[in-house]
């Protein structure tokens, strides 16, 4: 191997040392895959390495770091996570790599209890802990020698779009936030899709079912799984379920560690979303927020709701801007079209301009 070929390896090693040595006083306890096992090809424009960090609950999180080659000085940084039930080898890693190509140091992390990250039992979710995961990523980036701690942003995809907005409401270190094809996991658990289960009696029925499941799980010593994306796909499945299947259950997006690709969350995994609203304080976010959604997405109303929570402005099916809050509707795009590059509609140029304009 020549000196020329050794340079990327050396730079990647320096990146790992620069950002891990001053944040982890202990050796990682996680078993991290070293081979490239993403659902997208590796870019030759960035250096890649694995890093770990911990949240305030002591859970160790695993992340892929992407650093633009030939970069100099302290860089603006972006932490990325989501979709809900996915892993960093899927959409979040793709977004992170694209943004690194555009000059940002990025990390795509697995949330607590999922993927390569720590936390037991597996496949649990929490509006608090998963919001904390974003804040922990900001802790890590703020202490990375390659990062300017005054220029840190976050991207949340699907269900982690709601967590990202909640994180932005809690942590002023986050200077800019993007939520792409966002789900509000509190809203969908409380109301069902399109408010189809939005009565006290229906919510009480859910509470009873979850309470009974907890008793059953405790007695058995295991946690029953809810199942991931349905497979095989019934002919009469809703179109958005077909959209999910086309991603998670095909070579396009399948990953062995993804709950959505496999057996899903624990049945009781989302219980706390029933009485812990994620967007309660979205109206007090001072930093810029960009919400991106597909016009044809079944979930578009979540971003419209978030925009209204932040601005007081009610819009349906159209782009809007109010102060430093923006809702961008992508014509003709579905929910899953914003997961990867198959449809070619993810507005990377817009995301780049948003972060460059606000992380300065």
Protein Blocks (a to p, Z undefined) as FASTA:
>chain_A
ZZklmmmmmmmmmmmmmmmmmmccbdcfbdcdfbdcbfbdcdfkbccdddddddfkopac
dddddddehiacjddddddeddehiafklmmmmmmmmmmmnopacdddddehiajbgcid
ehiacfklmmmmmmmmmmmmmmpckbcfklccdddehjlmmmmmmmmmmmmklmbdcdeh
iacfklmmmnoghhlamcfklmmmmmmmmmmmmmmmmmnopacdebiadddddfklcfkl
mmmmmmmmpmklgcfklmklmnopafklmmmmmmmcfklmmmmpmbdcdddddfklmklm
mmmmmmmmmnopacehiacdehjbccdddehiafklmmmmmnopacfklmmmmmmmmmZZ
